[in-house]
């Protein structure tokens, strides 16, 4: 019998305002056809004025707690994956802790941009397995639209706001078919940091900055890195691609998602895609997609679920979960 972490609850939240491709075409040189052809995105959500990353995270967390049948008093750890914090400090996790009325335990942020949820799941699992927490909230929350240069059609059309959350709990496992996190694979290469970054920060410009991306270079690295992360994790866990029931990738670009699935030999019908409705919500994209697939009945107890992401850093990684 081994102590592991399992997912016991899930929830998500999307801001009310929806921005369609047609709406964007009225303010910049673009069109619905151009955006869909290059990314698969048809719309995105945008947080309201005065609605912060922590507010989105709180909404998702409350739904995840309800789904798990737990109260905030039973949570002893909050980990928030975000690249758009409310403030430089304190951590957005601490602000969410306050808004949820939790005065015990620990709370901190993980920053790995679009890979943040994958990194956060690995960190949270390890803390649960080591006995540092029994029940934890892992939240991916972003207000990416506030990092955009709305005059740059190559980036402004790609991102949206949202949040997703899971409750992770300690469990005792006697076999790999029991519900738990089977493993994670994390990688980064800082030498590639200049192809996807924000040109501002507290210790450089003293400003928030705007998102800068060399799309072709990001795509060139994405398919290979992500495929390697999936295949490496499967090999170390003793599984094959054919064993995967559901593939829940970071929702950055439909062409990248389909390219990865094709490269590893995964049938397209096993892939959960939400990029058309949510756009790229960075660290929130995986839990948003995961929540949708759980609630519509696609992902069921006992399914083998593969998560993956790549983001600025460059960072990338994967998680393998027995649901």
N, C-alpha and C positions, 0 to 999 in steps of 0.2 A: 504494500500500500504506500502510495507516494502522494505528498501534498501538491496539488496543482491549482490553477485558477480556471474558473469556467464563467461563461457569460450567462447571467440570470435575468437580465432585463435590457430593454432597448427603447430609445425614443428619439424623436427628431423635431426640428422646428424650422420653418421657412418664413421669412418676412412676407407681409401681405402684398407689397408692391411687386408687380411683375413687369419686366421690361422686355418687349418683343424685339425681334430683329428689325421688324418694320419701323418700330419707334426709333431705333438707333439710326436707321437709314435717313431719317429726317434731319439729323444733326451732324452726320459725318458721311464721308464718301464710302458707302458700303451698301449691301443689299442682303435680303434674306437668303437668296440663292448663294451669294458669295460666302456668307458665314457658314451656312449648312454644308456646303461643298467642302470647306476646309477644316471644319471642326465637328460637325454634327449637331451644333447648338442651335436651338430655336428660340429660347427664352432664358431669362435669369431673374432671380429675386434680388431686391435691394432693400436693405434695412432703412427704416424711416429715420428722419431727423430726430436725434435724441435717443435712438435705439442703438445700444452698444453691443459689442461682442459678448460681454458678460450677460446681457439680457437674453440674447439668443441661446447662450449656453444654459442659462437657468431654465428656460422653457423646455429644452431637450432633456435636461437632467430630471426635471419633475416627471416627465412622461416615462423615462427609463425607470425611475424609482417606483412609480405606480405599476409598471409592467412587471417589475421584480417582486412586488409586494413588500417592499421595505420602506422604512421611514429614514429621514436624514440622520436621526439619532443612531441608526445602525451602520452608518457609513463612517469609516475612519481614515479615508484617503480620497482626495480629489486631485486628479491630474488633468490638466487642460492643454491640448495641442492647439496652438494658434500662432499665426504670424502677424495678426492684427490685434494686439492687446489694447485694452481700454486706455492704459497708461504705461509709461516706461516702467514704472513700478508703483505699487506692488503687483504681484502676479495676478493675472485675470482669474486664476484659480482661487486666490484669496478673496477676490471680490465676489465671485460666485458663492464661495463658502459663506460669506457674510449675508448675501441675499437669500440663501437657503436657510439661514438661521442656525448654522453649524458653528459651534465654538470649541469643538474638540478636534483631535486628529491632526492631519497635515494636508497642505494644499500647495501645489507648485505647477509651473508651466513647463511644457516641452516645446522647443522650437526646432523643427526640421522642415518647415514650410509644408509643401504638399505631402511629404512623407511623415508628417507629425503624428497622425493617428497610428500608423504602423509602428513608429518608434515608441509612442506612448503605450501601446498595447504590450509591447515587449517589456518596457520598464515596469508597468503596473503588474503584469504577470509575475515578474521576478520578485517584486516586493511582497506580493501575496504568497508566493511559494516559499519565501524566506521567513514568513511569519510576521512581517512588519505591518500587514493589514489583513483583515478578514473580509471586509466588503469595501469595494472602491468604486468611485465614479470616474470613468474616463470619458472626457468630452472633447470633441473636435468642433471648434466654433470660429467663424471668420466673418469679417466685414471687408472682403477683398475689394469691393467697389470703391472704397476710400483710398486705395493705393493707386488708382488708375489715372492715367492721363487721357481724358475723354476726347482728345484730338488725335490720339494714336489708334487707328482702327486695327492695327495688328495685335494689340493687347486689350483694348477696352471692350471688345466684343466677346472676350473669352471667359470672363470671370463673373461670379455672383456671390451672394451672401447666404449663410445658413449655419445650422448647427445640428450635430448628432451626438448621442450619448449612449454609453452602455454601462450597466452595473456588472462588476466582476466580483466573484465570491470564491472563497477558499473551499476546496473540496478534496476528498480522499479518493484516489484513483487506483484501481487494481488492474485495469486493462486499457489499451489505447482506443477501444470503441466507446468508452464512457465520454460524456460531455466534458470537454476541457480544451484549453489552449495547448496544442501539440508542440508548437515551436515557432521561432521567429528567425529571420535572417536580415541583418542590417548592414548597409554599406554607405560610404560617401567618398567623394573625391573633390577636395577643395580647389584643385587645379582648374576645375571647370566652373568655378563660382561666377565667372564673368559672362556666362551665357544666359543666366537667369538670376536677376537680383533686383533690389530696390536701391535707387541712387540717393539714399539719405539715411540718417541715423543720428542718435544723440551725440556720439563722440566724433562724428565727421562733419556733417552739415548743420546739425542742430535742428533739422527738419525731418518730416516723415518721409518725403521723397515719393517717387513714382516707380511703378514696376517696369523693368526693362527686360526684354526677352529676345534672343536670337532663335526664332522658331525652328528654322531648319536644323540648327545645331542641337537643339533640345530633342527634336524628333530623332535625329541620327543616333543619339546616345540612349534614348528611351527604350526602344524595342529590345535592344541587346541587353541592357542592364536589367530591365525588368524580367525578361525571360530567364536570365541567369539566376536572379534572386528566387524565382519560382522553382526552377529545376534543382538548385542547390538545396533549398529547404525540403523539397520532396525527397531528395536522395538521403539527406540526413535523418529524415523522419521515417524512412522505409516505405514510402508510397510512390505511385506513378501518376502521370497526368490523367490516365484513364480512371483513377480512383476519385478524382475531384467531382463532387456533385454540383457545386456552384463556385463560380469565379466572380469575385466582387472587387473590381479594380478601382483605382483612383480615377475619377471622371474628369480627365483633362481634355481629351480629344478622341473622338470616335475612331479616327484612323489609327491612333496609337493602340487603343484597346483592341481593335480587330487585328492589328498587326501582331501584337503579342500573342493573342489566342491562336492565330494561324501558325506562328513560329513554334509554339510548344505543342501544337496538334490538338487543341481543345475545341470541341464543337461549339459553334456560335450560340446555340440554344442554351448552353450552360453559363453564359455570361450575363450578368446584371448590368444594364446600361441605363443611366439616368441623366447623362450629360446633355441630352436634348432639352430637358426641362429645367435643370439646375445650373448648367454651365459648370465651370471649374470653381468649386468652393474650397479649394486647397484642402486643409486637414479635415474639413467637415464632409468631404465628398464621399468617403467610404462609409462612415456611419449613416449618412443620409440614404445611400443606396441599400445598405444592409437592412436598415429599418423598413424600407419599402418592401424588400423581398421577403422579410419575415412576416410582415403584416398582410401581404397579399397571398401568403401560403406557399410561396415557392420554396423557401428555406424551411426545412422541417427538422425536428429532433433526430439526431443521428447522422445528419448530412455532413460530409466533409467539405469545408468551405475554405477557399484560398483568397486572401487579401493581398493586394500589392499596391505600391505607389512609387513615384519618383518626383522629386521636386528640387528647388534651389539648394545649392550646396556644392556640387550636386549631391543629393542624398537619395537613397532608394532602399527598398526592402520589401519583405513579405511576412505574412503570418498565416499559419495553418491551424484551423480550429475544427474540432469535432463539436457540432452544434448540439 
